[in-house]
Amino acid sequence: MSLGFEIAYREIWLGGDGGVGLGEAINYVLEERGIPGDNSEEEMEPLEGYPVSINGTHLMPMVSVFFSLGGLGTWHGRLISRGETSIEAHINRKETERLAKINQVYKNPYDFGVYENWRIFLGISQGRSVWRVLLPSPHPPDGTGLTWPNAIITAANHSKIA
């Protein structure tokens, strides 16, 4: 046996103990579709058990991609709801722990609340419509690129106006 090639040949190509081998399955598919220039009119009988192994082959990657994308979507949804980036999540956690030791409460300066955070993320704050999400839009993001509006300054400005 050389690096498992004998086992792979016997189990995959020949089909192991009475199963349908890969070679027979490929021939079945090619004959089913009809190869150009092939005029054989023989009746094809379906392969027993082969579609089940195809489904099993696709099931594991499909389930793993489903859970991976679901986890990433949940993680990013949570970050957006809190008004954080992934790095800020670590910084905010450390700051919360540090200030808890001296009996102070840390407030994320970029957390405007769940509803407003999603509006900012989608770009529909400042009177913009939902069409800005669905169609391409040339509007610039909030801030200058170096500074962004934060909840503490915004709240202070609103209290001065009111």
Backbone hydrogen bonds, N-H to C=O, Kabsch-Sander energy under -0.5 kcal/mol:
donor,donor_aa,acceptor,acceptor_aa,energy
3,L,1,M,-0.6
5,F,2,S,-1.9
8,A,4,G,-2.5
9,Y,5,F,-2.7
10,R,6,E,-2.4
11,E,7,I,-3.0
12,I,8,A,-2.5
13,W,8,A,-1.0
14,L,9,Y,-2.0
16,G,10,R,-2.5
18,G,16,G,-1.5
19,G,15,G,-1.2
21,G,19,G,-0.6
22,L,12,I,-2.6
23,G,13,W,-1.2
25,A,21,G,-2.1
26,I,22,L,-2.6
27,N,23,G,-2.2
28,Y,24,E,-2.2
29,V,25,A,-2.3
30,L,26,I,-2.6
31,E,27,N,-2.5
32,E,28,Y,-2.3
33,R,29,V,-2.1
34,G,30,L,-1.2
38,D,35,I,-2.3
39,N,37,G,-0.7
53,S,49,G,-1.2
54,I,50,Y,-1.7
55,N,51,P,-2.4
56,G,52,V,-2.3
57,T,53,S,-1.8
58,H,54,I,-1.8
59,L,55,N,-1.7
60,M,56,G,-1.0
62,M,58,H,-1.8
63,V,59,L,-2.7
64,S,60,M,-2.4
65,V,61,P,-2.6
66,F,62,M,-2.3
67,F,63,V,-2.4
68,S,64,S,-2.3
69,L,65,V,-2.9
70,G,66,F,-2.1
71,G,67,F,-2.4
72,L,68,S,-2.5
73,G,69,L,-2.6
74,T,70,G,-2.2
75,W,71,G,-2.6
76,H,72,L,-2.7
77,G,73,G,-2.3
78,R,74,T,-2.3
79,L,75,W,-2.2
80,I,76,H,-2.7
81,S,77,G,-2.3
82,R,78,R,-1.5
83,G,79,L,-0.8
83,G,80,I,-0.9
84,E,79,L,-2.6
89,A,85,T,-1.8
90,H,86,S,-1.1
91,I,87,I,-2.2
92,N,88,E,-3.4
93,R,89,A,-1.8
94,K,90,H,-2.2
95,E,91,I,-2.7
96,T,92,N,-2.4
97,E,93,R,-2.1
98,R,94,K,-2.7
99,L,95,E,-2.8
100,A,96,T,-1.7
101,K,97,E,-1.1
102,I,98,R,-0.5
102,I,99,L,-0.6
103,N,100,A,-1.3
104,Q,99,L,-2.8
111,D,108,N,-1.5
112,F,110,Y,-0.9
117,N,113,G,-2.7
118,W,114,V,-2.1
119,R,115,Y,-1.9
120,I,116,E,-2.5
121,F,117,N,-2.5
122,L,118,W,-2.6
123,G,119,R,-0.9
123,G,120,I,-0.5
124,I,119,R,-2.2
125,S,119,R,-0.7
128,R,125,S,-1.1
132,R,129,S,-1.5
133,V,130,V,-1.9
134,L,130,V,-1.4
135,L,131,W,-2.6
144,T,147,T,-2.0
145,G,147,T,-0.9
151,A,109,P,-3.7
152,I,109,P,-0.6
154,T,150,N,-2.2
155,A,151,A,-2.3
156,A,152,I,-2.0
157,N,153,I,-2.4
158,H,154,T,-2.1
159,S,155,A,-2.0
160,K,156,A,-1.5
161,I,157,N,-1.7
162,A,158,H,-2.1
